C-alpha cells in the first residue's frame, strides 16, 4: 500500500504572529517556519504503518515556494521514502491544493492519503474534504485512531456526542487529530539520511491545474483587546450586570 502525505510549511506554532503596519498581511519576514503540526502527526502515522509492514511506501507532498523543501526533508527524516514538490510562488487556496493532490494521488496510484485536519496558519479545514470529493473516495476526518484491515480501514473520530468509528474501503482520505499519535523526535542521523532521498519537482501546469486565486485579501488586523474584568460583591450584583450590562441573560 502506498500512502501519500501532504505537508505544509507554516509559521512555527511557538512564534507570535504580527500584523504588518499597513494591515496587508501578517509579517513572516525572518520568522521561524516549520511543518504544520497536524501534518507532522500524519507523517508519523504513515511511518508507523510502514514500520508495521502495512504500507510499502510513504510519499511526502508539498506545494509552494522553494523553501517548502525544508518540510519535505523533515518528513523524510521522520520516515517518508521520497518527496514531491509542486513549485508555486503565489499563495494557494484549499481548492487548488486539493486539485493538485488529486492529480498526484491518481498518478502515484496511492491507496491512502493521510493529512492534517487543518493548517495552523489559515485554519481552513477544507483541503481533505475537497480532495475526497474531487477524487470520489471515502473520507474520515479528525481521526484519533486508525487501523488497516486488508482493503478496509477503520477510523475512530471524536464527535460532539463521544466517539464514532467508521469503516471504509481503500482508496480513502483521512485527516488527523491531535490525539492520533505523538510524533517522534527527529534525530541527526535521520536528517542526514533525508538529504540523500529524492524530491521530484514540478509546477501546477505540469499537473494541468489552474491555481489562480479566487479570493482577494482586503485587510488583516489583530483581534480586539480583551477588557479588564471586574469584581462583584454578591450573586445579585453579578446577575444584574449580566442582565443589564452584558445582556446575556
C-alpha positions as a Markdown table, in Angstrom:
| # | Residue | x | y | z |
|---|---|---|---|---|
| 1 | Unk | 0.0 | 0.0 | 0.0 |
| 2 | Unk | 1.3 | 3.4 | -1.0 |
| 3 | Unk | 0.5 | 6.3 | 1.4 |
| 4 | Unk | 0.5 | 10.0 | 0.3 |
| 5 | Unk | 1.1 | 12.6 | 3.0 |
| 6 | Unk | 0.7 | 16.3 | 2.2 |
| 7 | Unk | 2.8 | 18.6 | 4.4 |
| 8 | Unk | 2.6 | 22.4 | 4.6 |
| 9 | Unk | 5.3 | 24.9 | 5.6 |
| 10 | Unk | 3.8 | 27.4 | 8.2 |
| 11 | Unk | 4.9 | 29.8 | 10.8 |
| 12 | Unk | 6.2 | 27.8 | 13.8 |
| 13 | Unk | 3.5 | 27.4 | 16.4 |
| 14 | Unk | 5.7 | 28.9 | 19.1 |
| 15 | Unk | 6.0 | 32.2 | 17.2 |
| 16 | Unk | 3.6 | 35.1 | 17.9 |
| 17 | Unk | 2.4 | 36.3 | 14.6 |
| 18 | Unk | 2.4 | 40.1 | 14.0 |
| 19 | Unk | 0.3 | 42.0 | 11.5 |
| 20 | Unk | 2.1 | 44.3 | 9.0 |
| 21 | Unk | 1.8 | 48.0 | 9.7 |
| 22 | Unk | -0.3 | 48.5 | 6.5 |
| 23 | Unk | -2.6 | 45.6 | 7.5 |
| 24 | Unk | -2.0 | 44.0 | 4.2 |
| 25 | Unk | -1.0 | 40.6 | 5.7 |
| 26 | Unk | 0.9 | 39.0 | 8.5 |
| 27 | Unk | 4.6 | 39.7 | 8.8 |
| 28 | Unk | 6.7 | 36.5 | 8.2 |
| 29 | Unk | 10.0 | 38.1 | 7.4 |
| 30 | Unk | 12.8 | 36.5 | 9.4 |
| 31 | Unk | 10.2 | 34.3 | 11.2 |
| 32 | Unk | 10.9 | 30.7 | 12.1 |
| 33 | Unk | 8.9 | 28.4 | 9.8 |
| 34 | Unk | 8.2 | 24.7 | 10.3 |
| 35 | Unk | 6.0 | 21.8 | 9.4 |
| 36 | Unk | 2.3 | 22.2 | 10.2 |
| 37 | Unk | 1.8 | 20.2 | 13.5 |
| 38 | Unk | -1.2 | 18.2 | 12.2 |
| 39 | Unk | 0.9 | 17.2 | 9.1 |
| 40 | Unk | 3.6 | 16.0 | 11.4 |
| 41 | Unk | 1.1 | 13.7 | 13.1 |
| 42 | Unk | 0.1 | 12.5 | 9.6 |
| 43 | Unk | 3.6 | 11.6 | 8.5 |
| 44 | Unk | 4.2 | 9.9 | 11.9 |
| 45 | Unk | 1.1 | 7.7 | 11.4 |
| 46 | Unk | 2.1 | 6.8 | 7.8 |
| 47 | Unk | 5.6 | 5.9 | 9.0 |
| 48 | Unk | 4.2 | 3.7 | 11.7 |
| 49 | Unk | 2.1 | 1.9 | 9.1 |
| 50 | Unk | 5.2 | 1.3 | 7.0 |
| 51 | Unk | 7.2 | 0.1 | 10.0 |
| 52 | Unk | 4.3 | -2.4 | 10.8 |
| 53 | Unk | 4.6 | -3.8 | 7.2 |
| 54 | Unk | 1.2 | -2.5 | 6.2 |
| 55 | Unk | 2.5 | 0.3 | 3.9 |
| 56 | Unk | 5.2 | -0.3 | 1.3 |
| 57 | Unk | 6.0 | 3.4 | 0.5 |
| 58 | Unk | 5.3 | 6.8 | 2.0 |
| 59 | Unk | 5.4 | 9.8 | -0.2 |
| 60 | Unk | 5.5 | 13.4 | 1.2 |
| 61 | Unk | 4.0 | 16.1 | -1.0 |
| 62 | Unk | 4.2 | 19.9 | -0.5 |
| 63 | Unk | 3.0 | 22.8 | -2.7 |
| 64 | Unk | 4.6 | 26.3 | -2.5 |
| 65 | Unk | 7.8 | 28.2 | -2.7 |
| 66 | Unk | 11.3 | 26.7 | -2.9 |
| 67 | Unk | 11.7 | 26.8 | 0.8 |
| 68 | Unk | 8.9 | 24.1 | 1.3 |
| 69 | Unk | 11.6 | 21.6 | 0.5 |
| 70 | Unk | 12.7 | 22.0 | 4.1 |
| 71 | Unk | 9.5 | 20.5 | 5.5 |
| 72 | Unk | 9.7 | 17.7 | 2.8 |
| 73 | Unk | 13.2 | 16.9 | 4.1 |
| 74 | Unk | 11.8 | 16.9 | 7.7 |
| 75 | Unk | 9.0 | 14.5 | 6.6 |
| 76 | Unk | 11.7 | 12.2 | 5.0 |
| 77 | Unk | 13.7 | 12.4 | 8.2 |
| 78 | Unk | 10.6 | 11.1 | 10.1 |
| 79 | Unk | 10.1 | 8.3 | 7.6 |
| 80 | Unk | 8.9 | 9.3 | 4.2 |
| 81 | Unk | 10.7 | 7.5 | 1.4 |
| 82 | Unk | 10.7 | 10.3 | -1.2 |
| 83 | Unk | 9.1 | 13.7 | -1.8 |
| 84 | Unk | 7.2 | 15.6 | -4.4 |
| 85 | Unk | 7.4 | 19.4 | -4.6 |
| 86 | Unk | 4.9 | 21.4 | -6.6 |
| 87 | Unk | 6.7 | 24.7 | -7.1 |
| 88 | Unk | 4.4 | 27.8 | -6.9 |
| 89 | Unk | 5.3 | 31.3 | -5.8 |
| 90 | Unk | 1.8 | 32.5 | -5.2 |
| 91 | Unk | -0.4 | 31.7 | -2.2 |
| 92 | Unk | -2.5 | 28.5 | -2.8 |
| 93 | Unk | -6.1 | 28.2 | -1.8 |
| 94 | Unk | -7.5 | 24.9 | -0.4 |
| 95 | Unk | -9.4 | 24.1 | -3.7 |
| 96 | Unk | -6.2 | 24.5 | -5.8 |
| 97 | Unk | -4.2 | 22.3 | -3.4 |
| 98 | Unk | -7.0 | 19.6 | -3.4 |
| 99 | Unk | -6.9 | 19.6 | -7.2 |
| 100 | Unk | -3.1 | 19.2 | -7.2 |
| 101 | Unk | -3.3 | 16.4 | -4.6 |
| 102 | Unk | -5.9 | 14.5 | -6.6 |
| 103 | Unk | -3.7 | 14.6 | -9.7 |
| 104 | Unk | -0.7 | 13.4 | -7.8 |
| 105 | Unk | -2.7 | 10.7 | -6.0 |
| 106 | Unk | -4.0 | 9.4 | -9.2 |
| 107 | Unk | -0.6 | 9.3 | -10.9 |
| 108 | Unk | 1.0 | 7.7 | -7.9 |
| 109 | Unk | -1.8 | 5.2 | -7.5 |
| 110 | Unk | -2.0 | 6.0 | -3.8 |
| 111 | Unk | -4.3 | 3.8 | -1.7 |
| 112 | Unk | -4.4 | 6.1 | 1.3 |
| 113 | Unk | -3.9 | 9.9 | 1.8 |
| 114 | Unk | -3.2 | 10.9 | 5.4 |
| 115 | Unk | -3.1 | 14.6 | 6.0 |
| 116 | Unk | -3.5 | 17.1 | 8.8 |
| 117 | Unk | -7.1 | 18.2 | 9.5 |
| 118 | Unk | -6.1 | 21.8 | 9.1 |
| 119 | Unk | -3.2 | 24.1 | 8.8 |
| 120 | Unk | -2.5 | 26.4 | 11.8 |
| 121 | Unk | -1.9 | 29.5 | 9.5 |
| 122 | Unk | -5.3 | 29.8 | 7.8 |
| 123 | Unk | -7.3 | 27.2 | 9.8 |
| 124 | Unk | -9.3 | 26.4 | 6.7 |
| 125 | Unk | -10.0 | 22.7 | 7.4 |
| 126 | Unk | -11.1 | 22.2 | 3.8 |
| 127 | Unk | -8.4 | 20.6 | 1.8 |
| 128 | Unk | -9.0 | 17.0 | 2.9 |
| 129 | Unk | -12.7 | 17.1 | 2.4 |
| 130 | Unk | -12.3 | 18.8 | -1.1 |
| 131 | Unk | -9.7 | 16.1 | -2.1 |
| 132 | Unk | -12.1 | 13.3 | -1.1 |
| 133 | Unk | -14.9 | 14.9 | -3.1 |
| 134 | Unk | -12.7 | 15.5 | -6.2 |
| 135 | Unk | -11.1 | 12.1 | -6.0 |
| 136 | Unk | -14.5 | 10.5 | -5.3 |
| 137 | Unk | -13.3 | 8.3 | -2.4 |
| 138 | Unk | -14.4 | 7.8 | 1.2 |
| 139 | Unk | -13.2 | 10.2 | 3.9 |
| 140 | Unk | -12.8 | 10.2 | 7.6 |
| 141 | Unk | -11.9 | 13.5 | 9.3 |
| 142 | Unk | -10.4 | 14.3 | 12.8 |
| 143 | Unk | -9.1 | 10.7 | 13.2 |
| 144 | Unk | -7.9 | 9.8 | 16.7 |
| 145 | Unk | -7.3 | 6.1 | 15.8 |
| 146 | Unk | -6.5 | 4.4 | 12.5 |
| 147 | Unk | -6.4 | 0.7 | 11.8 |
| 148 | Unk | -5.9 | -1.0 | 8.4 |
| 149 | Unk | -7.6 | -4.4 | 7.8 |
| 150 | Unk | -6.8 | -5.7 | 4.4 |
| 151 | Unk | -8.5 | -3.4 | 1.9 |
| 152 | Unk | -10.5 | -1.7 | 4.6 |
| 153 | Unk | -9.6 | 0.9 | 7.2 |
| 154 | Unk | -11.3 | 1.5 | 10.5 |
| 155 | Unk | -11.1 | 5.1 | 11.8 |
| 156 | Unk | -12.2 | 6.3 | 15.2 |
| 157 | Unk | -13.0 | 10.0 | 15.4 |
| 158 | Unk | -14.2 | 12.4 | 18.0 |
| 159 | Unk | -17.7 | 13.9 | 17.7 |
| 160 | Unk | -19.8 | 16.1 | 20.0 |
| 161 | Unk | -21.5 | 13.0 | 21.5 |
| 162 | Unk | -18.3 | 11.0 | 22.1 |
| 163 | Unk | -16.5 | 8.7 | 19.7 |
| 164 | Unk | -17.6 | 7.5 | 16.2 |
| 165 | Unk | -16.0 | 4.5 | 14.4 |
| 166 | Unk | -16.1 | 4.4 | 10.6 |
| 167 | Unk | -15.2 | 1.5 | 8.3 |
| 168 | Unk | -14.4 | 2.2 | 4.6 |
| 169 | Unk | -12.7 | 0.7 | 1.6 |
| 170 | Unk | -9.5 | 1.9 | 0.1 |
| 171 | Unk | -8.5 | 4.3 | -1.5 |
| 172 | Unk | -9.6 | 6.8 | 1.1 |
| 173 | Unk | -8.6 | 10.2 | 2.7 |
| 174 | Unk | -8.0 | 10.5 | 6.4 |
| 175 | Unk | -7.4 | 13.8 | 8.2 |
| 176 | Unk | -5.6 | 13.6 | 11.6 |
| 177 | Unk | -6.5 | 15.0 | 15.0 |
| 178 | Unk | -4.0 | 15.7 | 17.8 |
| 179 | Unk | -4.8 | 12.5 | 19.7 |
| 180 | Unk | -3.9 | 10.2 | 16.9 |
| 181 | Unk | -0.2 | 9.9 | 18.0 |
| 182 | Unk | 2.8 | 11.8 | 19.3 |
| 183 | Unk | 5.4 | 12.4 | 16.5 |
| 184 | Unk | 8.9 | 11.1 | 17.2 |
| 185 | Unk | 11.9 | 13.2 | 17.7 |
| 186 | Unk | 13.9 | 13.7 | 14.5 |
| 187 | Unk | 17.4 | 12.5 | 15.1 |
| 188 | Unk | 20.5 | 13.9 | 13.3 |
| 189 | Unk | 21.4 | 10.6 | 11.5 |
| 190 | Unk | 17.9 | 10.5 | 10.0 |
| 191 | Unk | 18.2 | 14.2 | 9.0 |
| 192 | Unk | 21.5 | 13.3 | 7.2 |
| 193 | Unk | 19.8 | 10.3 | 5.5 |
| 194 | Unk | 16.9 | 12.5 | 4.4 |
| 195 | Unk | 19.3 | 14.7 | 2.4 |
| 196 | Unk | 20.1 | 11.7 | 0.1 |
| 197 | Unk | 16.4 | 11.0 | -0.6 |
| 198 | Unk | 15.0 | 12.3 | -3.9 |
| 199 | Unk | 12.5 | 15.2 | -4.3 |
| 200 | Unk | 10.7 | 15.4 | -7.6 |
| 201 | Unk | 9.9 | 19.0 | -8.6 |
| 202 | Unk | 7.1 | 20.1 | -10.8 |
| 203 | Unk | 4.7 | 23.0 | -11.4 |
| 204 | Unk | 0.9 | 23.3 | -11.3 |
| 205 | Unk | 0.9 | 23.4 | -15.1 |
| 206 | Unk | 2.6 | 20.1 | -15.2 |
| 207 | Unk | -0.4 | 18.6 | -13.4 |
| 208 | Unk | -2.9 | 20.6 | -15.5 |
| 209 | Unk | -4.2 | 22.6 | -12.6 |
| 210 | Unk | -5.1 | 26.3 | -12.6 |
| 211 | Unk | -4.2 | 27.9 | -9.3 |
| 212 | Unk | -5.4 | 31.5 | -9.9 |
| 213 | Unk | -6.7 | 32.9 | -6.6 |
| 214 | Unk | -10.4 | 33.3 | -6.3 |
| 215 | Unk | -10.3 | 35.5 | -3.3 |
| 216 | Unk | -8.7 | 38.9 | -2.5 |
| 217 | Unk | -7.3 | 39.7 | 0.9 |
| 218 | Unk | -8.7 | 43.1 | 2.0 |
| 219 | Unk | -7.2 | 43.6 | 5.4 |
| 220 | Unk | -5.6 | 41.8 | 8.3 |
| 221 | Unk | -6.0 | 43.1 | 11.9 |
| 222 | Unk | -5.3 | 42.0 | 15.4 |
| 223 | Unk | -8.3 | 40.8 | 17.5 |
| 224 | Unk | -9.7 | 43.4 | 19.8 |
| 225 | Unk | -8.0 | 43.6 | 23.2 |
| 226 | Unk | -9.9 | 42.0 | 26.0 |
| 227 | Unk | -11.5 | 44.3 | 28.5 |
| 228 | Unk | -10.4 | 44.1 | 32.2 |
| 229 | Unk | -12.6 | 42.1 | 34.4 |
| 230 | Unk | -14.4 | 43.4 | 37.5 |
| 231 | Unk | -15.3 | 42.0 | 40.9 |
| 232 | Unk | -18.8 | 41.9 | 42.2 |
| 233 | Unk | -19.9 | 41.8 | 45.8 |
| 234 | Unk | -22.6 | 39.1 | 45.6 |
| 235 | Unk | -24.7 | 37.0 | 43.2 |
| 236 | Unk | -27.4 | 39.6 | 43.0 |
| 237 | Unk | -24.9 | 42.2 | 41.6 |
| 238 | Unk | -23.5 | 39.5 | 39.2 |
| 239 | Unk | -26.9 | 38.8 | 37.8 |
| 240 | Unk | -27.7 | 42.5 | 37.5 |
| 241 | Unk | -24.6 | 43.1 | 35.4 |
| 242 | Unk | -25.1 | 40.0 | 33.2 |
| 243 | Unk | -28.7 | 41.1 | 32.6 |
| 244 | Unk | -28.3 | 44.9 | 32.2 |
| 245 | Unk | -24.7 | 45.4 | 31.0 |
| 246 | Unk | -23.6 | 42.3 | 29.2 |
| 247 | Unk | -27.2 | 41.5 | 28.2 |
| 248 | Unk | -26.6 | 37.8 | 28.1 |
| 249 | Unk | -29.5 | 36.7 | 30.3 |
